[in-house]
Amino acid sequence: MADRLFREEAGKLVSVLTRIFGIDRLELAEDAVQEALVRALRTWPYYGIPENPAAWITQTAKNLALDIVRREKRFRDKEPEIIASTDGFVLGEPPALETEIKDDRLRLMFVCCHPVIPQEAQTALALKTLCGFNTAEIAIAFLTSEAAIAKRLTRARQKIRELQIPFEIPAGEELSIRLDGVLQTLYLLFNEGYKASSGDNLIREELCQEAIRLVTVLAEHPVSKQPRTHALLALMLLNAAR
């Protein structure tokens, strides 16, 4: 149950924490959410699963992130503002908050799939930030070493910081161009799972499932709910049903 829950909630949490702490602290958000899951796996077997597991992971991740930034001098002046931003945030709350979470996930998706980031790094970053895969799981999924995946993720994060890629949803003509890039990355992710380029398994189901889940997020958001998005989702579902 914990693994399924983490897959479902990781992308939401990372995207919200990224908005609060800034896109240059993406790794902080990832690490806080990852550590929250580790603590859940350590404590739940002994004390039982909380009544609201998602809220437990959310609160733990927020506290971990806040503990880290409190030790950093450059964030001390912003601490009241940051605490105010995190107060009251619990997954599954009112519709207005759910809409904000969906916007944050879409923003993060556009960051992960930005054209300045190498394609192979885009897919690795999407799995790490949007799907909650750890480095070892990504390495297994793409049948490569953890060191190789770590390098891809490091290069991607460096690009984000160096170019100060904005945490925003593109508008106008740029939205159309950037959406194509996001859809291409998710198609490649699905294709890697459906027709594995290496390894003994011809199909890696976990990659297909995550690609479908992310395209579904796009298909349900007003900004990216376009015919080409639905077409890609239909193609994935058709192939997955075979």
BAFI-3210 file (N, C-alpha, C; in Angstrom, 3 decimals, decimal comma, padded with zeros to 6 digits):
// residues 242
n [1|2|3|4|5|6|7|8|9|10|11|12|13|14|15|16|17|18|19|20|21|22|23|24|25|26|27|28|29|30|31|32|33|34|35|36|37|38|39|40|41|42|43|44|45|46|47|48|49|50|51|52|53|54|55|56|57|58|59|60|61|62|63|64|65|66|67|68|69|70|71|72|73|74|75|76|77|78|79|80|81|82|83|84|85|86|87|88|89|90|91|92|93|94|95|96|97|98|99|100|101|102|103|104|105|106|107|108|109|110|111|112|113|114|115|116|117|118|119|120|121|122|123|124|125|126|127|128|129|130|131|132|133|134|135|136|137|138|139|140|141|142|143|144|145|146|147|148|149|150|151|152|153|154|155|156|157|158|159|160|161|162|163|164|165|166|167|168|169|170|171|172|173|174|175|176|177|178|179|180|181|182|183|184|185|186|187|188|189|190|191|192|193|194|195|196|197|198|199|200|201|202|203|204|205|206|207|208|209|210|211|212|213|214|215|216|217|218|219|220|221|222|223|224|225|226|227|228|229|230|231|232|233|234|235|236|237|238|239|240|241|242]
n.u [000,821|001,928|003,838|002,267|000,743|002,758|003,659|001,403|001,146|003,631|004,473|002,658|003,358|006,100|005,890|004,377|006,032|008,196|007,181|006,881|009,490|011,088|012,286|014,979|015,493|014,713|015,803|015,853|013,107|012,522|014,133|013,061|010,467|011,083|012,435|010,353|008,733|010,447|010,504|007,860|007,725|009,315|007,992|005,194|004,723|004,989|003,440|001,076|-000,951|-001,589|-004,708|-005,130|-003,108|-001,866|-001,878|-000,187|002,300|002,573|002,759|005,080|007,017|006,926|007,834|010,431|011,623|011,419|013,042|015,543|015,861|015,770|018,260|019,781|021,273|020,465|017,771|016,588|015,392|013,156|011,660|009,149|007,368|007,611|006,724|004,093|003,188|003,231|001,556|-001,505|-001,663|-002,854|-003,083|-005,889|-007,694|-009,996|-011,673|-010,479|-007,847|-007,074|-007,113|-004,994|-002,889|-002,925|-002,165|000,445|001,637|001,512|003,148|005,613|005,909|006,340|008,775|010,483|010,453|011,644|012,994|015,774|016,935|018,610|017,176|017,258|017,766|015,475|013,453|014,414|014,377|011,658|010,631|011,823|010,968|008,208|007,065|008,094|010,123|013,138|016,736|017,922|015,726|015,091|017,395|017,202|014,871|015,685|017,755|020,488|023,375|023,309|024,987|025,114|022,483|022,360|024,145|022,760|020,537|021,806|022,929|020,590|019,378|021,325|021,106|018,561|018,995|021,102|020,024|017,843|015,199|011,832|009,271|006,539|003,467|003,579|002,463|000,272|001,712|004,035|003,172|001,960|004,177|005,833|004,176|004,120|006,709|006,563|004,645|006,033|008,184|006,794|005,639|007,946|008,744|006,628|006,951|009,451|008,816|006,890|008,062|010,719|014,020|016,199|017,306|015,702|012,922|010,225|008,255|007,941|006,032|005,690|006,735|005,052|002,628|003,170|003,636|001,110|-000,373|000,678|000,083|-002,647|-003,019|-002,337|-004,380|-006,593|-006,317|-007,288|-005,633|-003,894|-005,577|-006,063|-006,740|-004,507|-003,342|-005,310|-005,335|-002,813|-003,096|-005,173|-003,877|-001,889|-003,475|-004,782|-002,640|-001,730|-003,815|-003,620]
n.v [-001,205|001,259|001,799|002,184|004,380|006,307|006,616|007,820|010,225|011,494|013,168|015,286|016,365|017,061|018,994|021,027|021,704|022,612|024,930|026,457|026,630|027,280|026,851|026,366|024,846|022,285|019,728|019,602|019,456|016,975|015,240|015,606|014,575|011,947|011,059|011,257|009,138|006,996|007,162|006,597|003,913|002,833|003,330|002,796|-000,069|-000,755|000,992|001,141|001,997|005,383|007,211|009,038|008,583|010,045|012,670|012,376|011,796|014,152|016,147|015,289|015,524|018,302|019,258|018,211|019,548|022,207|022,101|021,840|024,231|026,110|026,013|027,355|030,353|032,207|031,844|032,638|035,164|034,809|032,969|033,294|033,796|031,469|029,503|030,338|029,756|027,006|026,253|024,718|023,283|020,399|017,383|016,560|018,396|021,274|022,141|024,455|024,363|021,906|022,539|024,346|022,636|020,954|022,830|023,350|020,858|020,744|022,896|021,925|019,773|021,013|022,190|019,955|018,879|020,745|022,188|022,752|020,887|017,810|015,050|012,393|012,982|014,338|012,363|010,834|012,767|013,322|010,888|010,905|013,310|013,619|011,147|009,871|007,940|006,481|006,905|004,389|002,836|004,087|003,545|000,764|000,599|001,649|000,038|000,649|002,069|003,261|005,414|006,541|007,441|009,250|011,188|012,163|013,320|015,257|016,918|017,853|019,294|021,241|022,661|023,740|025,445|027,131|028,375|029,427|028,436|029,155|028,487|027,894|027,927|027,863|030,350|031,327|031,118|029,854|027,950|026,035|025,060|024,121|022,240|020,228|019,250|018,195|016,178|014,576|013,658|012,145|010,276|008,938|007,881|006,098|004,451|003,350|001,691|000,043|-001,143|-002,312|-001,168|-002,602|-005,479|-008,367|-008,359|-007,649|-005,813|-003,183|-002,666|-000,724|001,669|002,229|002,595|004,901|006,809|006,911|007,846|010,448|011,667|011,591|013,464|015,757|015,683|016,240|018,800|022,183|023,883|022,239|020,447|019,317|018,336|016,819|015,919|014,226|012,429|011,203|010,001|008,216|006,571|005,411|004,036|002,247|000,667|-000,341|-001,962|-004,160]
n.w [000,000|000,826|-001,144|-003,455|-002,635|-002,341|-004,973|-006,064|-004,655|-004,578|-006,767|-006,507|-003,993|-004,318|-006,319|-005,060|-002,855|-004,296|-005,439|-003,118|-001,968|-004,099|-007,484|-007,738|-005,578|-006,062|-005,664|-002,904|-002,333|-003,526|-001,977|000,587|000,333|-000,389|001,930|003,729|002,931|003,514|006,296|006,795|006,001|007,941|010,360|010,175|010,057|012,736|014,291|013,008|010,118|009,455|009,938|007,907|005,533|003,423|004,385|006,564|005,350|003,934|005,982|007,277|005,232|004,786|007,286|007,341|005,172|006,051|008,336|007,181|005,656|007,654|008,731|006,980|006,226|004,260|004,037|006,340|006,688|005,197|006,491|008,021|005,903|004,387|006,194|006,486|003,939|003,912|005,960|006,730|004,406|003,100|001,420|-000,611|000,258|000,032|-003,178|-004,414|-003,514|-004,556|-007,263|-007,353|-006,715|-008,963|-010,882|-010,009|-010,447|-013,203|-013,868|-012,923|-014,607|-017,072|-016,504|-016,090|-018,635|-020,252|-023,231|-023,197|-021,630|-021,916|-023,754|-022,658|-020,044|-019,375|-019,213|-017,072|-015,040|-014,938|-013,969|-011,461|-010,157|-010,697|-010,421|-008,229|-008,250|-007,043|-007,435|-007,822|-008,667|-011,080|-012,510|-012,704|-014,217|-016,678|-017,202|-016,599|-014,923|-011,488|-011,130|-013,676|-014,019|-011,898|-012,809|-015,038|-013,779|-012,220|-014,192|-015,379|-013,277|-012,924|-015,309|-014,970|-012,790|-013,736|-016,013|-014,922|-015,204|-015,391|-012,947|-014,111|-016,034|-019,459|-021,851|-024,578|-027,839|-027,087|-025,265|-026,893|-028,330|-026,266|-025,067|-026,946|-026,595|-023,998|-024,355|-026,163|-024,596|-022,669|-024,329|-025,210|-022,792|-022,274|-024,509|-024,046|-021,966|-023,141|-025,380|-024,592|-024,808|-024,090|-022,180|-020,553|-020,292|-022,369|-021,999|-019,724|-017,247|-015,221|-016,205|-018,350|-016,972|-015,428|-017,419|-018,642|-016,470|-016,115|-018,570|-018,358|-016,316|-017,759|-019,679|-018,173|-017,287|-017,738|-019,316|-020,798|-021,931|-024,717|-028,166|-029,178|-026,844|-025,784|-027,869|-027,668|-025,159|-025,711|-027,561|-025,948|-024,055|-025,724|-026,690|-024,250|-023,542|-025,100]
ca.u [000,000|002,772|004,473|001,251|000,418|003,867|003,626|000,279|001,251|004,973|004,516|001,911|004,131|007,314|005,520|003,962|007,214|009,023|006,608|007,111|010,910|011,758|012,692|016,386|015,543|013,990|016,361|015,379|011,734|012,587|014,719|012,131|009,376|011,665|012,697|009,054|008,313|011,312|010,029|006,579|008,012|009,927|007,102|003,847|004,584|004,971|002,397|-000,125|-001,100|-002,409|-006,055|-004,959|-001,697|-001,350|-001,637|000,985|003,484|002,641|003,257|006,467|007,850|006,989|008,688|011,806|012,100|011,564|014,209|016,746|016,003|016,004|019,696|020,445|021,199|019,776|016,330|016,079|014,498|011,940|011,038|007,710|006,628|007,618|005,841|002,718|002,850|003,039|000,485|-002,837|-001,661|-003,038|-003,629|-007,265|-008,517|-011,019|-011,455|-009,554|-006,506|-006,797|-006,799|-003,646|-001,972|-002,861|-001,359|001,842|002,116|001,706|004,349|006,786|006,015|006,961|010,184|011,187|010,495|012,100|013,835|017,217|017,387|018,744|016,000|017,395|017,677|014,073|012,696|014,894|013,895|010,210|010,412|012,279|010,197|006,766|006,575|008,611|011,123|014,471|017,769|018,090|014,574|015,223|018,480|016,655|013,887|016,371|018,837|021,786|023,905|022,836|025,888|024,715|021,237|022,695|024,758|021,680|019,745|022,645|023,012|019,274|019,195|022,255|020,492|017,436|019,535|021,904|019,171|016,724|013,953|010,739|008,278|005,302|002,810|003,758|001,232|000,273|002,360|005,041|002,483|001,778|005,480|006,330|003,316|004,619|007,888|006,118|003,999|007,075|008,908|005,933|005,519|009,188|008,702|005,718|007,534|010,537|008,189|006,109|009,006|011,978|015,150|017,198|016,853|014,957|011,485|009,823|007,391|008,147|004,697|005,702|006,979|003,807|001,629|003,499|003,422|-000,343|-000,836|001,072|-000,698|-003,991|-002,963|-002,391|-005,685|-007,633|-006,065|-007,863|-004,613|-003,292|-006,638|-006,147|-006,928|-003,286|-003,140|-006,252|-004,914|-001,704|-003,640|-005,917|-002,886|-001,273|-004,457|-005,010|-001,494|-001,658|-004,904|-003,335]
ca.v [000,000|002,446|002,065|002,740|005,713|007,210|006,905|008,710|011,518|012,083|014,286|016,410|016,960|017,694|020,205|022,068|022,145|023,373|026,284|027,162|026,880|027,763|025,809|026,041|023,891|021,093|018,534|019,630|018,949|015,539|014,528|015,662|013,632|010,605|010,730|011,069|007,766|006,098|007,183|005,885|002,481|002,422|003,477|002,252|-001,478|-000,895|001,816|001,084|003,011|006,501|007,341|009,765|008,370|011,128|013,827|012,054|011,980|015,583|016,881|014,882|016,130|019,746|019,484|017,916|020,641|023,397|021,912|022,084|025,645|026,912|026,024|028,119|031,784|032,999|031,647|033,051|036,315|034,378|031,879|033,495|033,673|030,061|028,785|030,712|029,067|025,575|026,035|024,419|022,500|018,963|016,827|016,131|019,451|021,857|022,214|025,529|023,876|020,858|023,220|024,894|021,502|020,552|023,839|023,135|019,651|021,084|023,742|021,072|018,965|021,844|022,368|018,694|018,609|021,950|021,793|022,907|019,701|016,664|014,186|011,271|013,546|014,704|011,190|010,488|013,796|013,132|009,755|011,269|014,383|013,512|009,794|009,373|006,880|006,855|006,722|002,957|002,365|004,615|002,784|-000,549|000,776|001,889|-000,938|001,312|002,178|004,381|006,546|007,175|008,172|010,382|012,218|012,770|014,178|016,402|017,825|018,479|020,300|022,340|023,456|024,476|026,539|028,057|029,142|029,950|028,039|029,583|027,512|028,493|027,326|028,763|030,926|031,679|030,227|029,053|026,812|025,023|024,467|023,393|021,086|019,180|018,666|017,388|014,977|013,735|013,008|011,131|009,199|008,169|007,135|004,973|003,574|002,613|000,637|-000,862|-001,891|-002,061|-001,136|-003,565|-006,300|-009,582|-008,087|-006,856|-004,736|-002,791|-002,132|000,454|002,855|002,489|003,114|006,275|007,661|007,080|008,684|011,835|012,191|011,803|014,763|016,770|015,635|016,740|020,202|023,066|024,473|021,232|019,537|019,586|017,109|016,003|015,270|013,104|011,452|010,432|009,169|007,128|005,658|004,664|003,111|001,194|-000,243|-000,998|-002,937|-005,332]
ca.w [000,000|000,945|-002,432|-004,351|-002,130|-002,631|-006,407|-006,348|-003,978|-004,652|-007,698|-005,935|-002,911|-004,851|-007,062|-004,113|-002,118|-005,231|-005,521|-001,858|-001,698|-005,302|-008,423|-007,518|-004,467|-006,504|-005,024|-001,514|-002,340|-003,813|-000,836|001,719|000,061|-000,339|003,334|004,376|002,649|004,282|007,684|006,822|005,926|009,210|011,527|010,000|010,437|014,194|014,915|012,191|009,073|009,949|009,383|006,646|005,187|002,584|005,249|007,379|004,507|003,629|007,149|007,514|004,188|005,060|008,450|006,952|004,327|006,895|009,203|006,382|005,275|008,865|009,001|005,928|006,539|003,239|004,131|007,652|006,541|004,515|007,241|008,282|004,643|004,002|007,118|006,127|002,689|004,155|006,936|006,221|003,175|003,252|000,185|-000,523|000,839|-000,833|-004,625|-004,802|-003,247|-005,531|-008,522|-007,203|-006,783|-010,368|-011,570|-009,625|-011,131|-014,609|-013,914|-012,760|-015,815|-018,102|-016,129|-016,341|-020,075|-020,952|-024,371|-022,968|-020,899|-022,821|-023,737|-021,722|-018,696|-019,156|-018,765|-015,730|-014,116|-014,801|-013,070|-010,111|-009,533|-010,912|-010,145|-006,959|-008,381|-006,579|-008,460|-008,075|-009,444|-012,446|-013,133|-013,043|-015,287|-017,947|-017,281|-016,594|-013,563|-010,674|-011,373|-014,941|-013,762|-011,027|-013,658|-015,834|-012,896|-011,839|-015,349|-015,562|-012,224|-013,207|-016,380|-014,384|-011,971|-014,533|-016,928|-014,132|-015,865|-014,510|-012,494|-014,594|-017,193|-020,609|-022,407|-025,992|-028,802|-026,382|-024,666|-027,929|-028,632|-025,097|-024,830|-027,840|-025,962|-022,861|-024,897|-026,753|-023,504|-022,068|-025,316|-025,156|-021,535|-022,494|-025,521|-023,398|-021,184|-023,987|-026,216|-023,897|-025,730|-023,644|-021,061|-020,861|-020,342|-023,526|-021,504|-018,329|-016,964|-014,347|-017,024|-019,088|-016,030|-015,045|-018,593|-018,769|-015,357|-016,352|-019,694|-017,821|-015,634|-018,821|-020,344|-017,265|-016,943|-018,773|-020,189|-021,684|-022,385|-026,143|-028,943|-029,281|-025,551|-025,733|-028,877|-027,103|-024,088|-026,353|-028,139|-024,851|-023,487|-026,717|-026,672|-022,945|-023,452|-025,939]
c.u [000,858|003,391|003,487|000,897|001,510|003,884|002,553|000,502|002,590|005,026|003,790|002,757|005,363|006,969|005,126|005,162|008,149|008,494|006,949|008,575|011,691|012,271|014,159|016,570|014,757|014,492|015,956|013,979|011,712|013,055|013,769|010,996|009,882|011,888|011,391|008,539|009,132|010,841|008,687|006,806|008,611|008,926|005,748|003,726|004,458|003,797|001,086|-000,180|-002,004|-003,774|-006,028|-003,491|-001,093|-001,018|-000,400|002,256|003,681|003,265|004,721|007,404|008,009|007,948|010,158|012,396|012,338|012,779|015,501|016,923|016,233|017,496|020,475|020,204|020,348|018,260|015,741|015,093|013,158|011,150|009,561|006,856|006,516|006,672|004,378|002,262|002,553|001,905|-000,844|-002,857|-001,750|-003,668|-005,058|-008,178|-009,392|-010,641|-010,456|-008,114|-006,126|-006,440|-005,384|-002,601|-001,811|-002,029|000,121|002,421|002,381|002,952|005,611|007,004|006,703|008,432|010,979|011,394|010,907|013,078|015,337|017,794|017,481|017,595|016,102|017,319|016,243|013,281|013,113|014,358|012,391|009,901|010,775|011,321|008,693|006,188|007,129|009,568|012,424|015,492|017,947|016,954|014,639|016,300|018,001|015,701|014,554|017,600|020,196|022,232|023,291|023,688|025,497|023,444|021,508|023,306|023,699|020,876|020,524|022,728|021,693|019,055|020,119|021,693|019,372|017,937|020,249|021,037|017,960|015,388|012,780|009,769|006,908|004,732|002,972|002,413|001,396|000,942|003,389|004,408|002,351|003,088|005,955|005,479|003,737|005,821|007,531|005,504|005,023|007,835|008,075|005,688|006,762|009,250|007,807|006,343|008,671|009,976|007,506|006,991|010,399|013,156|016,248|016,629|016,012|013,460|011,143|008,956|007,727|006,925|004,728|005,937|005,724|002,759|001,902|003,296|001,933|-000,869|-000,516|000,314|-002,143|-004,070|-003,067|-003,784|-006,800|-007,445|-006,569|-006,845|-004,093|-004,302|-006,924|-006,279|-005,692|-002,980|-004,049|-005,874|-003,783|-002,200|-004,385|-004,962|-002,247|-002,231|-004,741|-003,880|-001,403|-002,709|-004,616|-002,683]
c.v [001,259|002,811|002,706|004,168|006,711|007,591|007,958|010,119|012,221|013,302|015,513|017,142|017,689|018,996|021,339|022,598|022,954|024,793|027,094|027,566|027,369|026,630|025,433|025,089|022,626|019,844|018,456|019,042|017,440|014,759|014,498|014,657|012,193|010,167|010,512|009,651|006,771|006,021|006,471|004,378|001,959|002,396|002,803|000,781|-001,683|-000,165|001,822|002,212|004,124|006,538|008,058|009,661|009,512|012,357|013,610|012,302|013,459|016,363|016,563|015,527|017,629|020,036|019,247|019,057|021,906|023,290|022,216|023,568|026,536|027,008|026,844|029,607|032,552|032,857|032,178|034,209|035,926|033,357|032,108|033,303|032,219|029,258|029,078|029,972|027,596|025,286|025,741|023,605|021,015|018,443|016,361|017,161|020,094|022,001|023,283|025,086|022,788|021,462|023,771|023,792|021,037|021,537|023,639|021,919|019,940|021,955|022,881|020,198|019,745|022,121|021,117|018,436|019,843|021,554|021,950|021,714|018,535|015,674|013,059|011,747|013,943|013,526|010,773|011,475|013,664|011,986|010,107|012,248|014,172|012,167|009,197|008,207|007,359|006,507|005,255|002,410|002,853|003,840|001,403|-000,439|000,939|001,006|-000,276|001,448|003,356|005,621|007,296|008,000|009,402|011,525|012,926|013,751|015,426|017,411|018,563|019,579|021,501|023,261|024,332|025,673|027,586|028,964|029,736|029,694|028,363|028,452|028,065|027,688|028,292|029,259|031,163|030,639|029,330|027,822|025,688|024,295|023,593|022,164|019,927|018,472|017,766|016,080|014,027|012,971|011,889|009,972|008,311|007,329|005,911|003,962|002,741|001,477|-000,411|-001,735|-001,630|-002,175|-002,108|-004,370|-007,482|-009,340|-007,191|-005,674|-004,460|-001,974|-000,840|001,742|003,228|003,124|004,571|007,238|007,943|008,009|010,158|012,451|012,426|013,129|015,891|016,846|016,211|018,203|021,109|023,601|023,474|020,223|019,817|018,273|016,219|015,291|014,056|012,023|010,580|009,510|007,978|006,091|004,793|003,625|001,953|000,177|-001,009|-002,092|-004,206|-006,452]
c.w [000,000|-000,393|-003,396|-003,942|-002,494|-004,104|-006,708|-005,810|-004,176|-005,556|-007,179|-004,891|-003,419|-005,553|-006,123|-003,331|-003,010|-005,380|-004,272|-001,688|-002,914|-006,168|-008,246|-006,340|-004,790|-005,795|-003,557|-001,422|-002,567|-002,590|000,358|001,543|000,152|001,114|004,096|004,143|003,455|005,733|007,821|006,834|007,226|010,363|011,372|010,377|011,949|014,841|014,125|011,168|009,588|009,278|008,038|006,240|004,372|003,418|006,115|006,587|004,188|004,776|007,416|006,503|004,417|006,210|008,122|006,128|005,145|007,808|008,453|006,100|006,494|009,190|007,977|006,131|005,545|003,308|005,438|007,553|005,930|005,324|007,534|007,030|004,220|004,893|006,800|004,878|002,915|005,125|006,243|004,951|003,494|001,977|000,408|000,097|-000,230|-002,305|-005,050|-004,607|-004,235|-006,885|-008,486|-007,310|-008,225|-011,176|-011,268|-010,338|-012,601|-014,777|-013,846|-013,985|-016,934|-017,783|-016,483|-017,828|-020,873|-022,055|-024,151|-022,207|-021,876|-022,651|-022,715|-020,270|-018,367|-018,603|-017,355|-014,701|-013,886|-013,839|-011,629|-009,448|-009,601|-010,499|-008,857|-007,058|-007,738|-007,659|-008,821|-008,942|-010,888|-013,194|-013,559|-014,224|-016,645|-018,119|-017,468|-015,146|-012,813|-010,913|-012,638|-014,753|-012,904|-011,832|-014,498|-014,981|-012,487|-012,969|-015,553|-014,527|-012,437|-014,279|-015,826|-013,587|-012,818|-015,399|-016,221|-014,839|-014,939|-014,176|-012,859|-015,751|-018,359|-021,130|-023,897|-026,871|-028,126|-025,746|-025,673|-028,225|-027,477|-024,791|-025,718|-027,222|-024,794|-023,356|-025,504|-025,670|-022,884|-023,029|-025,287|-023,885|-021,677|-023,446|-024,945|-022,553|-022,043|-024,874|-025,674|-024,851|-025,331|-022,483|-021,508|-021,003|-021,521|-023,111|-020,037|-017,917|-016,158|-015,130|-017,813|-018,174|-015,665|-016,208|-018,780|-017,679|-015,611|-017,526|-019,258|-017,074|-016,655|-019,436|-019,480|-016,901|-018,063|-019,772|-021,219|-022,206|-023,855|-026,915|-029,010|-027,965|-025,427|-026,741|-028,342|-025,997|-024,668|-026,940|-027,057|-024,279|-024,432|-026,690|-025,357|-022,809|-024,242|-025,149]
res [m|a|d|r|l|f|r|e|e|a|g|k|l|v|s|v|l|t|r|i|f|g|i|d|r|l|e|l|a|e|d|a|v|q|e|a|l|v|r|a|l|r|t|w|p|y|y|g|i|p|e|n|p|a|a|w|i|t|q|t|a|k|n|l|a|l|d|i|v|r|r|e|k|r|f|r|d|k|e|p|e|i|i|a|s|t|d|g|f|v|l|g|e|p|p|a|l|e|t|e|i|k|d|d|r|l|r|l|m|f|v|c|c|h|p|v|i|p|q|e|a|q|t|a|l|a|l|k|t|l|c|g|f|n|t|a|e|i|a|i|a|f|l|t|s|e|a|a|i|a|k|r|l|t|r|a|r|q|k|i|r|e|l|q|i|p|f|e|i|p|a|g|e|e|l|s|i|r|l|d|g|v|l|q|t|l|y|l|l|f|n|e|g|y|k|a|s|s|g|d|n|l|i|r|e|e|l|c|q|e|a|i|r|l|v|t|v|l|a|e|h|p|v|s|k|q|p|r|t|h|a|l|l|a|l|m|l|l|n|a|a|r]
***
